[in-house]
Amino acid sequence: MLGALLALCLFFSWVTYAEQQPIGAEAAERLLDQVDEKFPRTGSVVVLGRMTNDSKTFCKMMGAGLKERG
């Protein structure tokens, strides 16, 4: 019985395993680092997002971070 439960846990862990993408503030921090490395400071940037709390947080963090970094 315990073996069957363990097998089911392992099976569903394997079937549903997927890489997770960062959202919100964590995503903004990672992207700001990439922007610093790859793009010159002279230019314009448009930050867009969906109408979700995570997207709003992401857009606010990106906007503030880009302004701060020049």
N, C-alpha and C positions, 0 to 999 in steps of 0.2 A: 504494500500500500504506500509506504513512504517512498519507495523507489519510483512508483508511478507518478507520485506528486512531484518528485524531483525531476523526473523526465519531462513532465508537462511544463514545469517552470523553465527548464533549459530550452525546450522547444519554443515556447512563446517568447522567451528572451531573444533567441536567435532569429525568429521570424519578424519580430517588430524592431530589431536593431536598425538604427539609422543615424547618420551624422546629424548633430544638432547645430543649427545656425544661431549665432548670437543675435539678440534683439535689444532694443532700447539703448540704454546708456552704454552697455558693454560693446554693442555693435558700433556705436559712434566713436568710442575710444579707439577701437581697432582700426576703423576706417580713417580716422584722423591721422594715425601713425602712417598708414599707407599713403595718404595724400601728401603728407610731408616728404616722404621718400621719393615719390614718383613725379610730382608736378611742381612747376615753378610757382613762386608766390605771386607773380603778376598774372592776374586772370580773374575771371568771374566764375562763381559757382552758384548753381541753383540746387537747393535741397528740397526734395519732395517726399511726401509720405502719405500713408492712408490715414483715415480718421479713426485710429485706434490709440489707446493710451501709450502703447509701446512705440508707435510711429511718432506720436507727438513728442515723447521724450527723446527719441532719436533725432528728430529735426531740431529741437531746442538745443540739444547737446552739440550737434554738428554746427549749427549756426554760431553758437557761443564759442566753440573751439576754433572755428575758422576765423572769426573776428579777432580772437585773442592771439592767434598765430600770425595774423597779418594777411 
